[in-house]
């Protein structure tokens, strides 16, 4: 819902208490799976790990073999809620570098502040960007924290 609200510019402002998300300058890494050099996928999974890690087994089986871009903030064993300019910048850059007319399946564990800035910087381009459709998958709160098979279409 957060992504949809920000992408569709529903509100003039979003009340985020920046003191609750102190800035961190930790390392951000990217990994690519099922992507070969020169390959132009039509659909891709984008996994963004911020507050919690996401394991391959948590992704719906129907999407598990798709090309996958994983972007994660190294947390040094802590599940903390920090704002990371580096995470936002790398996600935005990686999204802009995806091929035109691509379908993106988003699986993320983001705190509200990082979710806001990533939504604004990477996904709010809609018709002006390279993404044909953006789908967000919601993570269950218990029993292995799997992502639901049912997805939410943002655009």
C-alpha positions as a printed NumPy array, in Angstrom:
array([[  0.   ,   0.   ,   0.   ],
       [  2.868,   2.37 ,   0.809],
       [  4.33 ,   1.978,  -2.661],
       [  0.953,   2.564,  -4.312],
       [  0.259,   5.72 ,  -2.28 ],
       [  3.641,   7.242,  -3.079],
       [  3.731,   6.218,  -6.753],
       [  0.245,   7.627,  -7.342],
       [  1.11 ,  10.819,  -5.403],
       [ -2.048,  10.514,  -3.27 ],
       [ -0.987,  12.849,  -0.449],
       [  0.894,  16.157,  -0.387],
       [  3.117,  14.913,   2.428],
       [  3.787,  11.719,   4.343],
       [  4.343,  11.903,   8.104],
       [  7.634,  10.085,   8.625],
       [  9.529,  10.863,  11.821],
       [ 13.087,  10.934,  10.524],
       [ 14.446,  10.579,  14.087],
       [ 13.051,   7.021,  14.138],
       [ 15.275,   6.123,  11.161],
       [ 18.802,   7.348,  11.836],
       [ 20.952,   7.478,   8.724],
       [ 23.413,   4.664,   8.224],
       [ 26.262,   4.473,   5.767],
       [ 26.647,   0.706,   5.57 ],
       [ 27.533,  -1.364,   2.543],
       [ 24.878,  -2.137,  -0.072],
       [ 25.333,  -5.094,  -2.406],
       [ 23.621,  -6.449,  -5.496],
       [ 23.353,  -9.984,  -6.83 ],
       [ 21.854, -11.262, -10.061],
       [ 20.404, -14.736, -10.492],
       [ 19.13 , -16.431, -13.667],
       [ 20.445, -13.482, -15.692],
       [ 22.964, -14.161, -18.421],
       [ 25.121, -11.595, -20.214],
       [ 23.14 , -10.084, -23.1  ],
       [ 19.842, -11.516, -21.859],
       [ 16.864,  -9.119, -22.11 ],
       [ 14.192, -10.399, -19.718],
       [ 10.522,  -9.486, -20.081],
       [  9.859, -10.076, -16.363],
       [ 12.147,  -9.837, -13.343],
       [ 11.978, -10.27 ,  -9.579],
       [ 13.452,  -7.388,  -7.622],
       [ 14.251,  -8.34 ,  -4.04 ],
       [ 15.142,  -5.499,  -1.692],
       [ 16.379,  -6.53 ,   1.742],
       [ 16.466,  -3.746,   4.277],
       [ 15.079,  -4.686,   7.681],
       [ 15.102,  -8.477,   7.199],
       [ 16.742, -10.973,   4.867],
       [ 14.645, -12.695,   2.217],
       [ 15.395, -16.321,   1.438],
       [ 14.759, -17.885,  -1.973],
       [ 12.263, -20.331,  -0.423],
       [ 10.028, -17.396,   0.627],
       [  9.373, -16.337,  -2.988],
       [  6.227, -17.869,  -4.579],
       [  7.083, -20.992,  -6.538],
       [  5.505, -19.551,  -9.698],
       [  8.122, -16.741,  -9.704],
       [ 11.134, -18.558,  -8.247],
       [ 12.832, -19.343, -11.577],
       [ 12.574, -15.834, -13.058],
       [ 15.636, -13.626, -13.452],
       [ 16.19 , -11.98 , -10.093],
       [ 17.938,  -8.823,  -8.953],
       [ 18.677,  -8.85 ,  -5.225],
       [ 19.711,  -5.619,  -3.52 ],
       [ 20.535,  -5.748,   0.149],
       [ 21.906,  -3.628,   2.929],
       [ 24.459,  -5.396,   5.073],
       [ 23.046,  -5.29 ,   8.562],
       [ 25.822,  -6.949,  10.576],
       [ 23.364,  -9.26 ,  12.329],
       [ 20.891,  -6.56 ,  13.331],
       [ 17.335,  -6.082,  12.118],
       [ 17.467,  -2.339,  12.593],
       [ 15.431,   0.445,  11.05 ],
       [ 17.829,   2.885,   9.43 ],
       [ 17.593,   5.259,   6.505],
       [ 20.142,   4.421,   3.834],
       [ 20.788,   6.948,   1.044],
       [ 23.084,   4.374,  -0.531],
       [ 20.304,   1.735,  -0.651],
       [ 17.878,   4.225,  -2.207],
       [ 20.453,   5.353,  -4.796],
       [ 21.474,   1.833,  -5.807],
       [ 17.87 ,   0.605,  -6.091],
       [ 16.959,   3.64 ,  -8.213],
       [ 19.976,   3.145, -10.463],
       [ 19.397,  -0.595, -10.911],
       [ 15.692,  -0.056, -11.718],
       [ 16.508,   2.607, -14.316],
       [ 18.996,   0.219, -15.945],
       [ 16.4  ,  -2.508, -16.497],
       [ 15.222,  -3.02 , -20.093],
       [ 12.245,  -1.081, -21.455],
       [  8.738,  -2.547, -21.061],
       [  9.79 ,  -4.928, -18.301],
       [  7.426,  -6.391, -15.704],
       [  8.789,  -6.029, -12.172],
       [  7.773,  -8.266,  -9.268],
       [  8.817,  -6.505,  -6.052],
       [  9.598,  -8.476,  -2.896],
       [ 10.852,  -6.204,  -0.131],
       [ 11.392,  -5.808,   3.581],
       [ 11.639,  -2.031,   3.796],
       [ 11.128,   0.362,   6.663],
       [  8.699,   3.223,   5.893],
       [ 11.378,   5.831,   5.226],
       [ 13.389,   3.732,   2.756],
       [ 10.103,   2.561,   1.168],
       [  9.047,   6.183,   0.625],
       [ 12.306,   7.279,  -1.011],
       [ 12.658,   4.126,  -3.125],
       [  9.046,   4.428,  -4.304],
       [  9.58 ,   8.098,  -5.174],
       [ 12.978,   7.665,  -6.819],
       [ 12.682,   4.304,  -8.545],
       [  9.026,   3.556,  -9.217],
       [  7.105,   6.862,  -9.402],
       [  8.049,   7.35 , -13.059],
       [  5.134,   5.169, -14.278],
       [  4.547,   5.962, -17.972],
       [  7.805,   7.919, -18.22 ],
       [  9.96 ,   5.017, -17.09 ],
       [ 11.041,   1.642, -18.35 ],
       [  8.649,  -0.483, -16.278],
       [  5.571,  -1.774, -18.061],
       [  3.932,  -3.181, -14.906],
       [  4.917,  -3.106, -11.238],
       [  3.57 ,  -5.795,  -8.918],
       [  4.182,  -5.85 ,  -5.161],
       [  4.073,  -9.074,  -3.183],
       [  3.152,  -8.928,   0.481],
       [  5.037, -10.957,   3.052],
       [  3.066, -12.938,   5.62 ],
       [  3.774, -12.079,   9.232],
       [  4.181, -15.688,  10.453],
       [  4.733, -19.312,   9.421],
       [  8.017, -18.788,   7.597],
       [  7.203, -15.256,   6.402],
       [  6.517, -16.463,   2.853],
       [  5.346, -13.971,   0.247],
       [  1.747, -14.415,  -0.897],
       [  1.141, -15.82 ,  -4.365],
       [ -1.428, -13.076,  -4.894],
       [  0.138,  -9.8  ,  -5.938],
       [ -0.912,  -6.143,  -5.911],
       [ -0.698,  -4.278,  -9.212],
       [  0.653,  -0.767,  -8.763],
       [  0.567,   0.139, -12.479]])
